[in-house]
Amino acid sequence: MVAASAKGVRFYSEWQDSGGRVRPHYAGLAEAAGGLGSGGLAGRWDSARRRVDLEAVTFYLDPGSYRVMPTDFLPRVIPLEHWETIAAGVSQRIRAINRFLADLYNGGQDVVPDEVIYTSQYFYPEVQGFRPPKDVFVHIYGVDLVHLGDGRYVALEDNLRIPSGISYQLKAVGLAAEILPEFTDGYEILSYDIRDSYLNMFRSLSGNPEPVCVLLTDGKYGAAFFEHRYLSDLLGIPLVEGPDLYVGQDGRVYVRTLDRDIPVDVIYRRVEDLDLFVPGLRGAYLEGKVALVNGIGTGAADDKLVFLWVPQMIERYLGEAPVLEQAVSYNLADLDSRRYVLENLDGLVIKTRQGYGGLGVFVMPDLGAAYKARVANNILQNPLMFIAQETLDFSQHMVFNEQSGSLEPRHIDLRVFAAQSGDGSVSVFPGGLTRVALPGSRITNNSSGGLCKPTWVVR
């Protein structure tokens, strides 16, 4: 079966072809799911959900509540030939963006118009003239992709300040393997180890062969505290809050311990406002006293308007054609683009430049007339706050509905993560975090109610 929207748009199904036949790389999964039957699948889903509850796999929602990570355990399968293209494109993007940031803060940037840079919320003038350790601003990177069918993956946006979600990627894959071992039969799944990649990257940023590294969290009420705790345990580095750190008289950053205060070499930061958590930390970084992952100033390329110029960054800094397409996007400060967008609003997605977590994303074909009018008025009032993108009819995947006992199609995207070391080498971690939209929606963010899926790359 091929899913269709209420308006008759037919979406590409990753699970089956247009004739309703299961695609070859899903044949083993379909057979295993059929063997368990709806009752067996419901029982396994219930077991997995209890594990998620017990292990507190959560993220925090305002005001004052946690949401257990909802997961559909029917894996998404990415063929190796698809993955090779994705990995090449992701590596290309992180390297080009890093080169752009180094130029931006050292006077050589000539790709993105100045008015775009200077209106970006996360451009920091105080970083001008600064070169981070090994000239690497972007150490951990995430990019959101959608699949339009037949291996055509398109980038929607880059995540550079504090990319989140890799712990959910790892947890979903691990739980699926434990709870549903039948699913893996007959599949050669590409394995990977983020621990070695992260720790090697930390070492590459410090002159100390055994650097002292910590993970700085905003605390248990932060949206991604589960991820902070999970990564701290996985990497074997202390999880610290602001009061655990201080800047000493020598300008170095110290972590308080029961025995003594220890100088810190690398801080894997999961907070934006550094001095709010550790007074003087920004100055210590800019004076070269500590390495930060990611560096201050990366948010200038996290801006959804700066995204428009990533293909030019790739051509300018790498001398290559972009491997991955990206969604056609419009700068609303440009009069002709703004006129086009307002005349064609019904077919576009409108995003706030600094939005995240699905906030400030308006899929116009899915909205009513009154809401569209409000969005149009907001664009006219403040065009520099928004960008527009062409709406993409991206792929769907099957989700097990426990109430009906059947499989039903939902839209999915893919956040792929990569790490860049001080020597310029890039590790792109196979699979990624597949996020699943609610029924009738194309917004996949977990904070907006979506699910996640285990994701495999198979040979």
N, C-alpha and C positions, 0 to 999 in steps of 0.2 A: 504494500500500500504506500502511496506517496501522499504526504500530508498537504493540505491546501488551507490557505487562510480564508477568512470569511469573504474576502474580495476575489477569491479564485486564484490567488498567486500560488504556484506550485513550488515547494521548496525541495532542495536537494537532500535526500536521506542518505546518511552515511551507512545506515544499517542494511538497506535494501535498494535494489534498482527500481527503475520506473515500472517494471512489470511485477513488483512485489516479491522478487526472488532475493533471498539473503545474499549479500555480497560475499565473495569467496573468503576474504579474511575474517568474516564474522561467522562462518559456517560452524566452527568448533564451539563458539560461544552459544550460538542458537541451539545446537544439539544439547549442550550441557544444561541450558536453561529449560529446554523442553523436557529433559529427563527429570529435572527437579519438580516441574509442574508449578502451578501458581501457589499451591499450599507449601511446597518445599521452599520456593523463593521467599514467600512471606515469612516463614520461620527463620530463614537465614538473615533476612533484612532486620527482623526483630532482634536477633542475636547481635548483629553488628551495631544496631542502635543502642543496645544496652552497653556495649563496649565503649561507644562514643560518649555516652553519659558518664560512665564510671571514670573514664580517662579525661573528662572535662575538656573535650575537643570543642572549644567555644570561641566566639568573639563577642565583644561587648557592644550593646546597642544603647543609645540614649533613649529615654532617661533611666539610667540605673538598672539595666537588665542585661542578661547574657542570652545569647542564642546558641544552642547546641548546633554544631555544624551538620546541616542536613545533607545526606549523601545518597545518591543512587549508585548501587554497587555493580551495575551492569557496565563493564569497562568499555571505554572508547579505544579503538584500535587504529593506530596510525602506521601505515606501511612504511618500511624503511626508505623507499625511494621518495616518499613525501617528506619524511623527516630530514633527509639529507639536504633537500632544498630549504626547508625551514631553518635548519641549523646554520647553513651558509648565510642566509639572509639575516638572521638574528646576530651572528658574529659581525657581519658587515655593519649593521646599524649601531651596535655598541661602540665599535672602534671609530666610526665616523663621528658619532655624537661626542665622544670623548675628545677627539681632535678639535672639534668645533668649540667645546667649552674651554680647552686650553688656549685657543686663539681669542675667544671672547674676552677672557679675563687678562689677556696679555697684549691687547691692542691690535690683533691681526685679523679679526673677524670681518669678513666681507660677504657673507652668504645671506644672512637674515637682515632685513631692514632695521635700522636703528630704532625707529618708532615702535616696532614690535618688541624689541628687547627692553626698551626703557619703560614700557607699560606692563611688563611681566611682573607679577607679584613676587616671584622667587628669583629675580635678578638682584644680586647683592653687590653694589658698587664697592664696598670695602674689600672685596676679594680681588679687585683690580691689581695687577702686578704680582699676584701670588701664583706660585707653581707648587702643586701638592707633591707628596712623595712619588717619585718615578713618573711624574706628569700624568697621573691617573686620577681623574675626578670621579669617574663612574666605575665602581667595583662590582656592584650587584645591580642587575638590570632586569626589567620585565617588560615584555611587549604583548599587547592584546591583539590576537589574530582571529579572523573568521575564515571559514572554509566555504568557498563558493561552488565546490564540486571538482572532481577529477584532479585533485592535487593543487588546486589554485587557492593559495592562502593569502589573505590581504590584511595588512596592518591597520588597526584602528587608532591606537595611541601608544605612546611610550610611557614607562613608569621608571623614574630615575631618582627621586628624592629618597623614598623609603619603600622600595617595592615589597609587597607583602603577598603571602599565599603559598610559598613553597612548602611550608610545613603541612598544609592541607593536601598538597599534591602527594607528599611522601606518605602521609597518614592514610589517605584513601587507597593508595596502591597496596600498602602493607596490610590494612584491614581486609581488603578484598581477597588477598592471597591467603590469609588465615581463615576467614569465614567461608570462602567459596573456592577451595582448592581445585574443584572440578573445572573451574573456568580456565585455569592455566594449561590444562592438558593439550598437548599438540602445538603449543605456542613457544617460540623462542623469543623471549622478551628481552629487549636491550636493557642491561643493568647499568647502574651508575652510582657514584659515591660523592655526594656533595661535601661530605666532611673533609676529605683530602683536598678538594679544590678550594674550599673556604680557608682551611688552615694554611695551605701553601700560599694563597693570596695574602693572608695576614703577614706571613713571614716575609714575603717579597716587599712589603711596604716599610719594613723596619731594618735598621742595621744590626739589630739583635737577632742572632740565629734562633733563639728561643724566646720570642717576644711575649710580654705579658699582655694578654688581650682580655677585654671585658665586653659584655653586651649591655648597652645602656637602654633601659626600658622606662616608659612613662608610668609603670606600676600596674597593679592588678586590675585597675579600672580602665586601663587602656584598651582600645578596640581589639588589638592583636596580641594581648598578653599571653594567650596560649602559645602562639607562635614564638614569642620571645623565650618563654620557658622551654619549649620543645627544642629550639635551636641551641640554647645554652647547654642543655643536657647533651644533645647530639655532638656539639663541637667541643664539649669539655671545657668551657670557659665560664667564668662567673657571670651571673645575672645581677646587675647592679642598678640601683635607682640613684637619682641625683645626689642625695645626702651621703651616699657611699663614696663619692668622688670629691676631690677639691684640687685647686691649683696652688702649688706650693710657692715659696718665695723664689725658688729657682726657675719658675715659669712652667715646670713640668706638672703633669696631672698625676695624682696619687689616689690609690684605692685604699680605704680603711679596712684593716683586717683585725682579728682578735690579737695577733702577735705584734704586728707592726704595720706601718703604712708603706705600700709598695708602689714604685713608679710604674705607670702604665705606658705601653708603647702603642697599642692600637685599640681604638674604641669602635666597635660595631654599633653604630647609633641607630636607635629606632624612634628618635624624637626629632622634631624640627627646630624648636626654639631652644638652642643649646644653653645659652646663658641663663635662661629661666630655670633650668634643671641644675646646671653646674656653673655658677658665676665665674666668668673669666675663661671658660672653655673655648669659646670662639677665638679669643686672642691667643691662647696657647697653641691652637691649631695653626693660625696664620703666622705664628712665629716659628713654626716647625718643631714644636715640642712634643707633639703627639700626632699620630695618623688617625684620620676618620674614615670610616666606611659607611656611606658614601661621603664624598667631600662636600663642603659648603659650596653652594652655588650651582649644584647640578640641576636644581629646580628650574633654572632658566630654560633648560631643554625639556622639562616636564610639561611646560606650557603647551596647551593643545593648539595654539596658533603657531608656535614655533615648529610644531610637527609638520606643517605644510612644506618646510624647506629641508626635511631630512634627505629626500632624493638628491637634492643639490649638494648637501654635505657629503654624501657618498661619492658623488662624481668629483667634487672639489678636493677632498682629502685622500681618497683611496684611488682615484682614477679609474673607477669601475662603474658599470651600470648597476642599478639596484637589482638585487635578486628577488626581493619581495615587492609586490605591488603595495600601495597604500590607498586607503579610501580617498576619493576625490573630495577635497575640502575647499572651503571658501573663507577668505578674509573679509569680514563684514565691514571693516574700516574702508575698504575699497568701494567706491560708489557703484560701479557697474556690477560688482559681485553682490552687493547688498540688494540692488534692484532685482537681479536674477533670483536671489534667495527668496525675497518677499513675493515675487510672482510665482514661484514654484515651491512654496512652503510645504504643500501637501506631500511632496515626495522626498523630504529631507529629514535629517536628524540635526537638532540644534543642541550644542553643548556649551556650558560655561567654560571659560579658558582654564580656570583653576579648580574645577570640580573633580571629585574623586568618589569612588564607591558607588557609582550610579547616580550620585546627586548631581542635579543640574543637567541631566540628559533627557531630551524630549524627542521621542520617535514620533514625528508628526503624523505619519499615516495611521498611527494607532490612537490618536487623540481626537476629541470632539471639537466642534467649531468654536465654542467659547474659549477653550484652552488655547487653541491656535491663535485666536485674536489677541489674547494676553501675551503670548510669546512674541508675536509680530510687533506689538507695541513696545515690549522690552527691547527688542532689537533696534527699533527706531530711536528709543530714548538713550540707549548706551551700546552702540554697535561694537565697541572695543571689548565688551565683556564676553562676547560669544564667538563661536565659529559655527559653520554649517558643514555637514557632510552629506553626500549622497546616501540614501538609504540602500542598504545591501540586503538582498534576500539570501541570507547565509544559511548554513546547513542545520539540519535537525538530527537528533539521535533518539533512540528509544529509551524510555524510562519505565520502570516497573511501577504500576499503580497498585498499591496494596489493597485498596478498597475494591477495585474491579477485578483484580487478579490478571490484568492484561498489560501489554506493552503499549505505550502511547508516545507519539513524537513530541519533542520539545526542541526549541532552538538552543544551540550551544556555541560557546566561543572557546578560546584557548589562550591562557597566559603562559608564555614560555619564559624561563629564567636562565640567566647566564651570569658568569663571574669572570672578571678581567683582573689579571695579576699585574704586578709591577713590571714584568718583562713584556707586557703587551699580549700575552697568550690569553685566549678566551675559551672557557668551558661552557658549552650550551647543554643543559641537563635534559636528557631525553624525556619526551612526554609533555609535561607541563600540567597546569591546573585547568581542567575542563570545567567550565561553569555552565549551569543549566538554567534557562529562564522558566518562569512560571507559565502555566497554560495561557496562551493568547498574548504573550509578551515577548519582546526581543531584548529586554534588559536582563542581563545574566548575573549582575553583581550580587554576591551573597548578602550584603547589607540591604539589598532591595528585595530579598526574599527568595533568591535563587538557590539551587542545589549545586553540589559539585560531583564529579565522577572520577574514578580511577582512570588513568590514561596510560596506555602501553604503546611503545614503539616495537614493532615486531619485524624480524628478518623474514 
